[in-house]
Amino acid sequence: MRMMLLAYTMAVTLLTVLIILMAPGAAILKGLAVLIGQMAVIGWCCHCAFYDDAERRKTMKAYAGMLLSAILGIVAWLALISLLWALVGCGGQGGDATLTHQEVFMETTEAPQSLSFPVAFTIVERTDGSGNAMWTRQYARALLAEASRLVDYAVTFELVDVHTVENDYEYRQTQLELLSMYTGHGAPGMVNVIISRPDTEDSAGRSRPWRAHTPLFVMRARPGDTITDTALIFLHELGHNLGLAHESNPFYGDGLTTDNYHMEDTGRQLLRIYRNSVIGDYPSQ
C-alpha cells in the first residue's frame, strides 16, 4: 500500500509539472496544477498518519483509490483541454505555438522606431457586384488610418491592395467558412483581410487563436457602426493573430487581451515586434 501511494504521488507530481510546462501563460491552469500537487502530498501524509491503524487501513485504501481516480481524471481533463487549445483553438489554420509575451520580448530585439504594416483587403461581393459597396479603397484607407490612431502610431497600417471577388457562393458563406476557404492563400509579408457580407450572423470577425506568421482574418462592417467601431474589429482580429485571447477565456494569463492590447504600452510593443517578425524588410514609413 505504501509503495502504491508513493508511486501515485510521484505520478501526480510529474503530471503537474507537465501541465505547467504545457500552459506557461495560463494562470488558472498553473493554480490548479499546484493544487493537484498539494492534494497528492496530502494524500501521502494521510496514509502515513493512518497506516498503523489496522481498523482504518481498508477505509484509507478505499479513500486513496477514490482520490487517485479523481486526481487523475482532473489531470487528464486539464491536459486534454490545454493540448486541444494549443492545437485547435477557435478555428482556422494552424500556426506557430503561442508564446507568452515575456518570451516574445526575450527572444526578439527592440523593434525599429517607425514601422508600417502592409494590408491587403479581399472584398467578397455578389456576382452582380453588390453587397459590400461601402468597401471602397477610400474607406479601407480611412479604416487603416483610424486603426493607426488607436494604437497611437506605435505602428501604422498601409493599404497596398483592395481586391474584389464577385461570387454568390462565397458571399453566402459564414465567416468561419470563409476563413477555412482562404486559409493558406494569404499573401506572405502582409496582413490579409477578408471582408464578408455585412449581415453575417456568426460574428463580427473570425481569426486564428494563435500567433501566426501569415496574418489572415475575416471581418465585416456591421450596419450602423462608425469607422472607429470597424477599426476596433480590425485590431481585435489582428490581436488573435498575435496570439491573444478574449478576457473571458480562462487560458489567457498576462493581462493583454484582444480588446485592450492596442491601449497598453506592452501590447503596442508586442505589435511592433510581431510586425518585425512577420513582415520582415517591408519598407517602413
N, C-alpha and C positions, 0 to 999 in steps of 0.2 A: 504493500500500500504506500509506504514511504517513497519507494522508487517511482511508483506511478505518479504521485503528486509532484515529485521533483521533476520528472520528465514533462509533466503538464505545465509546470511553472516556467521551465526553460522554453518550451514551445510557444507559450503565450508571449513571453518576453521577446522572443525572436520575431514573432508576427507583429508585435507592437512597433519594434524598430523598423520593420519593412513598411508598415503603414506610414510612419513618419517620413521615411525616405521617398515613398511614392507620392506624397502630397506635401511638398515642402512649404507651399504657400497657404495651406488650409488650416486656419487656426482651430476650427471646430474639430477637424479630424485629429489634430495633434492633441487636443484636450481629451478627446475620447480615447485615443491610444494610450495616453498616460494613465487614464482612469482604469483601462483594461489591465495595464501592467500592475497597478496598485491592487486590483482585485485578485490578481494571481498571487501576489505576495501575501495578501490577507488569507487567501485560501490555504497557502502553505503554513502560515502561522497557526491558523485554527487547527490544522491537522496535528501539528506538533503539540499544541496545548491539550488535545483530547486523545492523543494516540494511546496513552497508557490507561485510559478508562475503557475497560473491556465492554461495559454495558453500552457505551456510546459509539463504539467502533463501527458497528454496522450502520448506525444512523449517519455518522460522519461520512462514511463511504458513499451512502446514497446522496448526501448533500454535495459531496465532491463531484459525483457523476453528473448531477444536475447543473452544478456551477460550470463544469467543464463544457457541457453541451451548450449552455447559454453563452459562455465566453467565446467559444469557437464559432458559434452562429453569428455573433456580433462582428467578430473579426472578419469572417468570410464575407459578410454583407458590406462592411466598410471597404474591404479590399476590392470587391467587385465593383462597387459604385465608383471608387477612385479610379480604377482601371478603365471603366467604361467612359467616365468623364474625360480622361486623358485621350482616349482613342476615338470616341464618337462625338461627345459634346452635344451641341444643339442642332447638328446637321451640317451639310456642306461637305466639301472635300477635305482630305487630310492635309496636315501641315506639320511644321516643326512642333515638338513638345513645348508647352507653355513654360516660360521661365518666370521666376519671381522677378519683381522689378529691381530688387537689390542685386540679383545675379546679372541682370542686363547691365546695370551700371558697372559692376565689377569686370565684366567681360569686354566692355567697349570703352573706347576713349571718348573724350568730350567732343560733341558734335561741333561743326563749324558754326560761325556766328549767323549766317544767313542761309536758309535752306528753303528750297521750293519742292513741293510735291506735285509732279505732273499728274493730271487727272484726265481720264477718258470716259465719256458717257456713251452708253448704248441705250437709245430710246426705243422701247418696244411700242409699236402702234398697230392699228388695224390695217388691213390690206389697202384700204382707201386713204390711208394717211391720217386718219382721225384718231382721237383717244388720248393723246398727250401733246396737244397743240401748244400748251404753255411752255414746254421744254425746248425753247429756242436756245441758240448759242448765247444770246444776251442774258437769258435767265440763268443758264448754267454758270456763266461768268459772275453774275451777281451773287449766286449762291456760294461760290467759292470765295468771293471777296468777304462775304459775311462770315463764313467759317474761319477765314484767316483772322478776322477781327475778334472772333470769340476765343481764339487761342492766344490773343494778344500778340499776334505776329511772331510767336515763337517759331513757327514755320508759316509759309504761305502756300496756297493751293493754286496751281496754274492750269488753266484749261488748255489741253493740247488737241482734243478731238471730241466731236459730237457726231455719233453715227446713228442713223435711224434704221430700224428693222421693221418693215411693214409685213406683218404676218399674223393673220387672225388666230392661228393655233397658239402661237407664243403669247399673244395678247390675252388670251383666255386663261393662261396658267396662273397658279398661285405663285407667291414669291418664293416659297420653298422649292417648287418645281422649277422655276426659272434659275434659282441658284444651282440646282443639280444639273440643269441643261448647260449652263455656262461654265461650270466647274472645269478647270483645265484648259479653258480657252481665253483666259485673260492675258493681255499683253504684259510681258515682264517689264519691270522697271517703272511701273506707274500704278496709280490707283484705278481700278476698273469698276465702274458703277453702272449697274443695270437698272433702268427705270421701268417699273411695272405700271400697269394701269392704275389710275388714281383711286378706283373703288375696290382695290384688292382688299379682301376682308381679313386675311390671316394675320397681318402685321403691318406696321409702318415700314419695317425693313427686316432683312434676313442677312446673316453674315456667319462666317466661321467663328467658332467659340475659342479659337486658339491663335497663337502668334503665327502669321502666315507670311511667306516670302514673296507671294504674288497677291497683293491686296485686291480683293474682289468681294463685292456685296450687292444686294438688291435693295432698292428703296423706292419710295414714291413720295409725291407731294400730296398730302391729304387735302381734300376740299376745305377751304376756309383757313388754311394755315398761312402764316406770314412767311417771309423769306427767312426770318430768324428761326422759326419752328422747323422749317425744312433743313436749314443748316445744322440744327441740333440733331436731326435724324441722321444726317451725313456723318457727323462726328461720333454719334453713338455707334453706328455700324462700323466705322473705322476703328473705334475702340475695341470691338470684338477681334478685329484683325491684329491688334496689338497684343491680344491675349487677355483682355479684361473681361470681367463678368458683371452681371447685374448685382446691385446691392442685396437683392433678395436671395441671391444664390449662396448657399452655405459654404461653397468652396473658395470664395474669394477671401483673402486674409490680410491684405496690407493696406487697406484704406482707399485704394483707387478703384473706381468703377467706370463703366461705360458712360455714365451720366455726369461724373464730376471731374474726370481726369483733365479735361480741357481748361479747368479753372485752377488747377493746382500746379505749383512750380515743378514738383516731381513728375506729374503727368505730362506736362509740356516738354520736360527734358526727355522723358521716355518717348514722346512723339518724335522729337528731333533725332534721337538715337535710332529709333525704328526706321525713320526716313533714310538715315545714312546707311543703314544695313541693307535695305531692300531696293533703294533707288540707285545707290552707287554714285557714279560720276555724272549724273544728270546735272546740267549747269544750274548753279544757284543764282538767285536774283541779286 
